[in-house]
């Protein structure tokens, strides 16, 4: 059997499927659960307010957001 014949045989009777629906409530619940798990497992830095006063975390956030936007 040739490859083209195999592809034709496998594709007989296929129907298009509906695209997946984005569920905002589920995304929010997953985000809250992820943040809660990280806080419970790793804890919160005691010097978090001092750390956020420097430029490093904000530059890291900007870098991450720029990568996400480019993707």
ZAFI-324156 format. One record per atom (N, C-alpha, C, O, CB): atom name; x, z, y negated; residue number from 0. Coordinates in nm, 3 decimals, padded with zeros to 5 digits. Each point is the difference from the previous one (the first is absolute). Glycine has a CB too. Layout:
N
{'CA',{X,Z,Y},NUM};
...
end
This chain:
71
{'N',{00.085,00.000,00.118},0};
{'CA',{-00.085,00.000,-00.118},0};
{'C',{00.089,00.000,-00.124},0};
{'O',{00.097,00.075,-00.008},0};
{'CB',{-00.283,00.048,00.132},0};
{'N',{00.152,-00.206,-00.216},1};
{'CA',{00.076,-00.007,-00.125},1};
{'C',{-00.045,00.113,-00.093},1};
{'O',{-00.108,00.056,00.016},1};
{'CB',{00.134,-00.307,00.008},1};
{'N',{00.058,00.283,-00.118},2};
{'CA',{-00.030,00.108,-00.094},2};
{'C',{-00.125,-00.029,-00.081},2};
{'O',{-00.082,00.089,-00.022},2};
{'CB',{00.324,-00.037,00.009},2};
{'N',{-00.258,-00.175,-00.030},3};
{'CA',{-00.119,-00.035,-00.078},3};
{'C',{-00.127,00.017,00.082},3};
{'O',{-00.103,00.044,-00.052},3};
{'CB',{00.241,-00.206,-00.081},3};
{'N',{-00.132,00.127,00.260},4};
{'CA',{-00.116,00.017,00.087},4};
{'C',{-00.033,00.148,00.019},4};
{'O',{-00.117,00.039,00.001},4};
{'CB',{00.175,-00.253,00.118},4};
{'N',{00.045,00.297,-00.105},5};
{'CA',{-00.021,00.143,00.015},5};
{'C',{-00.064,00.058,-00.125},5};
{'O',{-00.093,00.080,00.010},5};
{'CB',{00.289,-00.068,00.145},5};
{'N',{-00.148,-00.049,-00.270},6};
{'CA',{-00.057,00.050,-00.126},6};
{'C',{-00.144,-00.044,-00.014},6};
{'O',{-00.085,00.079,-00.042},6};
{'CB',{00.312,-00.084,-00.065},6};
{'N',{-00.257,-00.119,00.140},7};
{'CA',{-00.138,-00.048,-00.006},7};
{'C',{-00.089,00.076,00.097},7};
{'O',{-00.114,00.033,-00.034},7};
{'CB',{00.197,-00.259,-00.032},7};
{'N',{-00.033,00.254,00.186},8};
{'CA',{-00.080,00.073,00.099},8};
{'C',{-00.027,00.144,-00.044},8};
{'O',{-00.109,00.052,00.022},8};
{'CB',{00.207,-00.197,00.158},8};
{'N',{00.001,00.209,-00.242},9};
{'CA',{-00.017,00.138,-00.045},9};
{'C',{-00.090,00.011,-00.122},9};
{'O',{-00.063,00.104,-00.022},9};
{'CB',{00.289,-00.054,00.114},9};
{'N',{-00.232,-00.154,-00.171},10};
{'CA',{-00.076,00.009,-00.125},10};
{'C',{-00.144,-00.049,00.012},10};
{'O',{-00.071,-00.004,-00.100},10};
{'CB',{00.286,-00.026,-00.018},10};
{'N',{-00.258,-00.007,00.236},11};
{'CA',{-00.138,-00.045,00.019},11};
{'C',{-00.095,00.118,-00.015},11};
{'O',{00.020,00.105,00.062},11};
{'CB',{00.057,-00.291,00.093},11};
{'N',{-00.178,00.170,-00.237},12};
{'CA',{-00.104,00.103,-00.015},12};
{'C',{00.037,00.115,-00.093},12};
{'O',{-00.071,00.100,-00.003},12};
{'CB',{00.002,-00.160,00.229},12};
{'N',{00.176,00.049,-00.301},13};
{'CA',{00.037,00.106,-00.093},13};
{'C',{-00.087,-00.008,-00.126},13};
{'O',{-00.031,-00.109,-00.049},13};
{'CB',{00.268,00.108,00.138},13};
{'N',{-00.274,00.117,-00.139},14};
{'CA',{-00.076,00.007,-00.124},14};
{'C',{00.078,00.085,-00.099},14};
{'O',{00.067,00.095,00.039},14};
{'CB',{-00.288,-00.122,00.084},14};
{'N',{00.212,-00.006,-00.252},15};
{'CA',{00.073,00.081,-00.100},15};
{'C',{-00.057,00.142,-00.007},15};
{'O',{-00.120,00.020,00.018},15};
{'CB',{00.172,-00.230,-00.150},15};
{'N',{00.032,00.305,00.104},16};
{'CA',{-00.043,00.139,-00.013},16};
{'C',{-00.011,00.036,-00.147},16};
{'O',{00.061,-00.063,-00.087},16};
{'CB',{00.047,00.123,00.306},16};
{'N',{-00.187,00.042,-00.246},17};
{'CA',{-00.013,00.048,-00.138},17};
{'C',{00.125,00.079,-00.037},17};
{'O',{00.057,00.068,00.085},17};
{'CB',{-00.310,-00.059,-00.065},17};
{'N',{00.296,-00.018,-00.144},18};
{'CA',{00.115,00.080,-00.042},18};
{'C',{-00.034,00.149,-00.001},18};
{'O',{-00.115,00.039,-00.018},18};
{'CB',{00.197,-00.232,-00.121},18};
{'N',{00.020,00.274,00.159},19};
{'CA',{-00.020,00.145,00.002},19};
{'C',{-00.045,00.048,-00.138},19};
{'O',{00.042,-00.053,-00.102},19};
{'CB',{00.132,00.078,00.283},19};
{'N',{-00.259,00.075,-00.181},20};
{'CA',{-00.053,00.055,-00.125},20};
{'C',{00.085,00.119,-00.042},20};
{'O',{00.029,00.087,00.082},20};
{'CB',{-00.263,-00.165,-00.025},20};
{'N',{00.273,00.083,-00.182},21};
{'CA',{00.078,00.111,-00.053},21};
{'C',{-00.093,00.116,-00.028},21};
{'O',{-00.101,-00.016,-00.069},21};
{'CB',{00.271,-00.141,-00.031},21};
{'N',{-00.138,00.275,00.154},22};
{'CA',{-00.085,00.117,-00.016},22};
{'C',{00.071,00.101,-00.090},22};
{'O',{00.088,00.073,00.046},22};
{'CB',{-00.193,-00.110,00.183},22};
{'N',{00.070,00.042,-00.358},23};
{'CA',{00.069,00.087,-00.094},23};
{'C',{-00.005,00.148,00.038},23};
{'O',{00.098,00.072,-00.018},23};
{'CB',{-00.150,-00.239,-00.158},23};
{'N',{-00.060,00.212,00.227},24};
{'CA',{-00.012,00.141,00.039},24};
{'C',{00.099,00.037,00.109},24};
{'O',{00.059,00.109,-00.003},24};
{'CB',{-00.299,-00.116,-00.059},24};
{'N',{00.258,-00.083,00.157},25};
{'CA',{00.094,00.026,00.108},25};
{'C',{00.144,00.000,-00.052},25};
{'O',{00.082,00.079,00.046},25};
{'CB',{-00.242,-00.183,00.116},25};
{'N',{00.191,00.017,-00.257},26};
{'CA',{00.133,-00.002,-00.059},26};
{'C',{00.030,00.128,-00.077},26};
{'O',{00.110,00.053,00.009},26};
{'CB',{-00.124,-00.302,-00.024},26};
{'N',{-00.083,00.299,-00.059},27};
{'CA',{00.018,00.125,-00.074},27};
{'C',{00.019,00.116,00.097},27};
{'O',{00.087,00.085,-00.021},27};
{'CB',{-00.227,-00.175,-00.169},27};
{'N',{00.059,00.094,00.295},28};
{'CA',{00.012,00.107,00.099},28};
{'C',{00.137,-00.004,00.069},28};
{'O',{00.059,00.105,00.024},28};
{'CB',{-00.308,-00.111,00.012},28};
{'N',{00.298,-00.113,-00.005},29};
{'CA',{00.131,-00.012,00.062},29};
{'C',{00.110,00.046,-00.094},29};
{'O',{00.095,00.065,00.043},29};
{'CB',{-00.180,-00.256,00.095},29};
{'N',{00.074,00.157,-00.266},30};
{'CA',{00.100,00.043,-00.097},30};
{'C',{00.002,00.151,-00.018},30};
{'O',{00.107,00.061,-00.005},30};
{'CB',{-00.134,-00.278,-00.110},30};
{'N',{-00.091,00.277,00.106},31};
{'CA',{-00.009,00.146,-00.015},31};
{'C',{00.056,00.069,00.124},31};
{'O',{00.070,00.100,-00.011},31};
{'CB',{-00.272,-00.125,-00.138},31};
{'N',{00.171,-00.028,00.267},32};
{'CA',{00.051,00.057,00.124},32};
{'C',{00.152,-00.011,00.006},32};
{'O',{00.066,00.094,00.043},32};
{'CB',{-00.281,-00.152,00.071},32};
{'N',{00.270,-00.055,-00.155},33};
{'CA',{00.145,-00.018,00.003},33};
{'C',{00.069,00.098,-00.094},33};
{'O',{00.101,00.060,00.036},33};
{'CB',{-00.134,-00.301,00.020},33};
{'N',{-00.020,00.256,-00.177},34};
{'CA',{00.060,00.094,-00.096},34};
{'C',{-00.010,00.143,00.052},34};
{'O',{00.096,00.076,-00.011},34};
{'CB',{-00.154,-00.231,-00.179},34};
{'N',{-00.056,00.192,00.246},35};
{'CA',{-00.017,00.135,00.054},35};
{'C',{00.095,00.025,00.116},35};
{'O',{00.056,00.109,00.012},35};
{'CB',{-00.296,-00.113,-00.082},35};
{'N',{00.261,-00.096,00.156},36};
{'CA',{00.092,00.017,00.112},36};
{'C',{00.143,00.019,-00.048},36};
{'O',{00.073,00.084,00.053},36};
{'CB',{-00.224,-00.223,00.089},36};
{'N',{00.191,00.062,-00.241},37};
{'CA',{00.137,00.015,-00.052},37};
{'C',{00.019,00.136,-00.064},37};
{'O',{00.104,00.064,00.019},37};
{'CB',{-00.092,-00.311,-00.058},37};
{'N',{-00.112,00.294,-00.037},38};
{'CA',{00.010,00.131,-00.064},38};
{'C',{00.004,00.111,00.104},38};
{'O',{00.077,00.095,-00.013},38};
{'CB',{-00.198,-00.183,-00.188},38};
{'N',{00.040,00.076,00.305},39};
{'CA',{-00.002,00.103,00.103},39};
{'C',{00.128,00.000,00.085},39};
{'O',{00.049,00.107,00.036},39};
{'CB',{-00.297,-00.126,-00.031},39};
{'N',{00.300,-00.098,00.025},40};
{'CA',{00.117,-00.008,00.087},40};
{'C',{00.129,00.026,-00.077},40};
{'O',{00.085,00.077,00.045},40};
{'CB',{-00.208,-00.240,00.100},40};
{'N',{00.139,00.099,-00.259},41};
{'CA',{00.125,00.010,-00.075},41};
{'C',{-00.004,00.103,-00.112},41};
{'O',{00.103,00.055,-00.039},41};
{'CB',{-00.064,-00.292,00.093},41};
{'N',{-00.157,00.264,-00.105},42};
{'CA',{-00.012,00.093,-00.112},42};
{'C',{00.024,-00.068,-00.133},42};
{'O',{00.035,-00.118,-00.005},42};
{'CB',{00.037,00.302,00.156},42};
{'N',{-00.091,-00.109,-00.257},43};
{'CA',{00.019,-00.051,-00.136},43};
{'C',{00.131,00.056,-00.053},43};
{'O',{00.030,00.117,00.020},43};
{'CB',{-00.281,-00.136,-00.060},43};
{'N',{00.328,-00.065,-00.028},44};
{'CA',{00.126,00.046,-00.058},44};
{'C',{-00.027,00.110,-00.102},44};
{'O',{-00.090,-00.013,-00.083},44};
{'CB',{00.194,-00.214,00.120},44};
{'N',{-00.027,00.336,-00.032},45};
{'CA',{-00.022,00.106,-00.099},45};
{'C',{00.038,-00.042,-00.142},45};
{'O',{-00.054,00.054,-00.097},45};
{'CB',{00.096,00.111,00.278},45};
{'N',{00.049,-00.260,-00.195},46};
{'CA',{00.043,-00.045,-00.133},46};
{'C',{-00.058,-00.138,-00.032},46};
{'O',{00.066,-00.082,-00.063},46};
{'CB',{00.147,00.216,00.087},46};
{'N',{-00.336,-00.159,00.018},47};
{'CA',{-00.061,-00.131,-00.019},47};
{'C',{-00.015,-00.035,-00.148},47};
{'O',{00.026,-00.114,-00.038},47};
{'CB',{-00.146,00.145,00.253},47};
{'N',{00.079,00.064,-00.298},48};
{'CA',{-00.018,-00.031,-00.142},48};
{'C',{00.133,-00.034,-00.067},48};
{'O',{00.004,-00.086,-00.089},48};
{'CB',{-00.202,00.239,00.084},48};
{'N',{00.304,-00.088,00.046},49};
{'CA',{00.132,-00.034,-00.055},49};
{'C',{00.047,-00.135,00.048},49};
{'O',{00.061,-00.076,-00.075},49};
{'CB',{-00.006,00.319,00.063},49};
{'N',{-00.083,-00.273,00.138},50};
{'CA',{00.041,-00.130,00.055},50};
{'C',{-00.072,-00.116,-00.065},50};
{'O',{00.058,-00.107,-00.019},50};
{'CB',{-00.010,00.220,00.232},50};
{'N',{-00.174,-00.093,-00.248},51};
{'CA',{-00.076,-00.107,-00.065},51};
{'C',{00.038,-00.019,-00.146},51};
{'O',{-00.037,-00.100,-00.062},51};
{'CB',{-00.150,00.147,00.218},51};
{'N',{00.260,00.047,-00.212},52};
{'CA',{00.043,-00.012,-00.139},52};
{'C',{00.117,-00.098,-00.015},52};
{'O',{00.030,-00.044,-00.111},52};
{'CB',{-00.108,00.278,00.071},52};
{'N',{00.144,-00.267,00.151},53};
{'CA',{00.112,-00.094,-00.005},53};
{'C',{-00.052,-00.142,00.019},53};
{'O',{-00.117,-00.020,00.033},53};
{'CB',{00.275,00.195,00.056},53};
{'N',{-00.072,-00.272,-00.111},54};
{'CA',{-00.041,-00.140,00.009},54};
{'C',{00.000,-00.054,00.143},54};
{'O',{-00.067,-00.099,00.028},54};
{'CB',{00.157,00.067,-00.256},54};
{'N',{-00.016,00.095,00.319},55};
{'CA',{00.017,-00.055,00.136},55};
{'C',{-00.131,-00.024,00.074},55};
{'O',{-00.019,-00.110,00.051},55};
{'CB',{00.236,00.228,-00.045},55};
{'N',{-00.308,-00.021,00.004},56};
{'CA',{-00.122,-00.028,00.077},56};
{'C',{-00.087,-00.108,-00.064},56};
{'O',{-00.068,-00.074,00.070},56};
{'CB',{00.074,00.308,00.010},56};
{'N',{-00.005,-00.242,-00.211},57};
{'CA',{-00.081,-00.101,-00.068},57};
{'C',{00.059,-00.140,00.020},57};
{'O',{-00.074,-00.097,00.012},57};
{'CB',{00.005,00.269,-00.183},57};
{'N',{00.202,-00.182,00.175},58};
{'CA',{00.063,-00.128,00.028},58};
{'C',{-00.027,-00.043,00.144},58};
{'O',{-00.022,-00.118,00.027},58};
{'CB',{00.200,00.167,-00.197},58};
{'N',{-00.176,00.047,00.262},59};
{'CA',{-00.031,-00.030,00.140},59};
{'C',{-00.145,-00.049,00.013},59};
{'O',{-00.028,-00.093,00.074},59};
{'CB',{00.196,00.265,00.002},59};
{'N',{-00.258,-00.109,-00.148},60};
{'CA',{-00.140,-00.041,00.002},60};
{'C',{-00.015,-00.140,-00.058},60};
{'O',{-00.073,-00.083,00.056},60};
{'CB',{00.000,00.323,-00.076},60};
{'N',{00.141,-00.267,-00.090},61};
{'CA',{-00.006,-00.133,-00.062},61};
{'C',{00.056,-00.106,00.094},61};
{'O',{-00.056,-00.109,00.011},61};
{'CB',{00.079,00.215,-00.237},61};
{'N',{00.086,-00.075,00.295},62};
{'CA',{00.061,-00.093,00.096},62};
{'C',{-00.098,-00.028,00.115},62};
{'O',{-00.018,-00.115,00.040},62};
{'CB',{00.249,00.201,-00.101},62};
{'N',{-00.294,00.019,00.114},63};
{'CA',{-00.093,-00.017,00.110},63};
{'C',{-00.121,-00.082,-00.042},63};
{'O',{-00.044,-00.088,00.074},63};
{'CB',{00.120,00.305,00.020},63};
{'N',{-00.130,-00.190,-00.212},64};
{'CA',{-00.115,-00.076,-00.049},64};
{'C',{00.035,-00.146,-00.026},64};
{'O',{-00.082,-00.089,00.024},64};
{'CB',{-00.008,00.298,-00.126},64};
{'N',{00.212,-00.235,00.054},65};
{'CA',{00.040,-00.139,-00.023},65};
{'C',{00.015,-00.075,00.132},65};
{'O',{-00.033,-00.118,00.008},65};
{'CB',{00.150,00.188,-00.219},65};
{'N',{-00.066,-00.002,00.315},66};
{'CA',{00.008,-00.065,00.132},66};
{'C',{-00.140,-00.028,00.055},66};
{'O',{-00.023,-00.106,00.058},66};
{'CB',{00.241,00.223,-00.015},66};
{'N',{-00.309,-00.023,-00.061},67};
{'CA',{-00.137,-00.020,00.049},67};
{'C',{-00.067,-00.114,-00.075},67};
{'O',{-00.073,-00.079,00.061},67};
{'CB',{00.057,00.323,-00.002},67};
{'N',{00.039,-00.255,-00.189},68};
{'CA',{-00.060,-00.107,-00.078},68};
{'C',{00.058,-00.135,00.041},68};
{'O',{-00.072,-00.100,00.007},68};
{'CB',{00.035,00.259,-00.199},68};
{'N',{00.166,-00.162,00.220},69};
{'CA',{00.062,-00.126,00.041},69};
{'C',{-00.048,-00.043,00.138},69};
{'O',{-00.009,-00.120,00.029},69};
{'CB',{00.210,00.177,-00.167},69};
{'N',{-00.232,00.040,00.223},70};
{'CA',{-00.046,-00.035,00.135},70};
{'C',{-00.141,-00.054,-00.008},70};
{'O',{-00.058,-00.035,00.102},70};
{'CB',{00.206,00.212,00.001},70};
end
